């Protein structure tokens, strides 16, 4: 009997980059440390242009995004969930109605979508550049997106400084060139506004801190291409070349009359904003020549996904998120021994109710255990609330904002009433995760050594049964008392019925 052939997607990884100007789908492969592109799709969606004055994503912009994701979903047919990672950037960081859009978008795409922080976006951009265009020199990497600009200084594959600024080609064009007129005064005002946003980075990314400057993604690529097509440079972006571009825009006088060799129609409406940022960067940071690079956020997402999968297969370090958790434990002086006790108990309980649970669900519960007490650095009183706030807002490389919020919700629910997290009980996985965390915190409340298998949790529909032996109960009367109170809490206001059996 022969074996069936491997699926056509075996060994492939896919990244969906939901940018403010364009959505991109990259399918690639990493073998023997080298990256190879298999397929690439790009659509100009202008999601960032669809944010209204109240910070709400308009229906038209949302529909453009959903239509694009539907086409991406067709190309991703046959990919396993572990092979795909979708990330969203500045527009969905800002949009007040992003949760409603993400719910629809995930249904259309067929995969989870992570909203990543600006610094996480910068880290992933650098990972893509460093992998696609390796070098041991110290480099400045700049990525001008639709509504944000990322700057990174790194050496080899290590980012040393990474920051994100809320200024991009779309947002600046909307603000200073909204009527389509291209005037000297509008360019001057746009450059002042860009400089005000970027000025705080002048020391961090000063000329003496790097030896080569690289530009990633759409704006840099578009300007580089028009410079080549016009015979101005060989592709490098210099201050003189930028002055030439700005002069041609002013000569045209209006976006509709702007005709430059190599300039695509979809890039014309946002070119002025992009040029203003580029010229400001060149002037403020002493960039004599910005060289375009093929590496970008989408390749960085694939590199990061590959490293996660390798770490999981080898059952050892390599996932950036584990390193971030360890760093946060050190930073907030966490009692690591207690965190490990809670983790062992919670994971043993969760194995009883979700033996086939998703790997990320188990990992998120583990990270919640590791970090459930970081709020004690702020105050012992209501430390779970401080912990949840910190987890939702702290910079944690490797984590998306979406994942940080989920872990923060778990940590918020570790103790006290259930009403504060009842909105999250629509997710069945979350309900069982938080129950396991709460039971583990109770079992470990004395902060001494515990048997992680003394309690056994099973499930039958919405009924949770917690079993323990009579000898253990006799030896731990105070813990049993707390468990009885916990059962009353769930039976009174929770989505599960918790029954104790000894």
Secondary structure as UniProt FT lines:
FT   TURN            8..11
FT   STRAND          13..18
FT   STRAND          22..31
FT   TURN            32..33
FT   STRAND          34..44
FT   HELIX           48..50
FT   TURN            53..54
FT   HELIX           59..75
FT   TURN            76..78
FT   HELIX           81..83
FT   STRAND          84..88
FT   HELIX           90..94
FT   TURN            96..97
FT   HELIX           98..109
FT   STRAND          113..115
FT   HELIX           118..132
FT   STRAND          138..144
FT   STRAND          149..155
FT   TURN            156..157
FT   STRAND          158..165
FT   HELIX           169..176
FT   TURN            178..179
FT   HELIX           184..198
FT   HELIX           199..201
FT   TURN            202..205
FT   HELIX           207..209
FT   STRAND          212..216
FT   HELIX           217..229
FT   TURN            230..231
FT   HELIX           239..252
FT   HELIX           255..257
FT   TURN            261..262
FT   HELIX           265..268
FT   TURN            269..270
FT   HELIX           271..285
FT   STRAND          290..292
FT   HELIX           297..314
FT   HELIX           320..331
FT   TURN            332..333
FT   HELIX           336..353
FT   TURN            355..356
FT   HELIX           359..371
FT   TURN            372..373
FT   HELIX           374..377
FT   TURN            381..382
FT   HELIX           383..393
FT   TURN            397..398
FT   HELIX           401..412
FT   TURN            413..414
FT   HELIX           419..426
FT   HELIX           428..443
FT   TURN            444..446
FT   TURN            452..453
FT   STRAND          456..460
FT   TURN            461..462
FT   STRAND          463..467
FT   HELIX           470..475
FT   HELIX           477..493
FT   STRAND          497..501
//
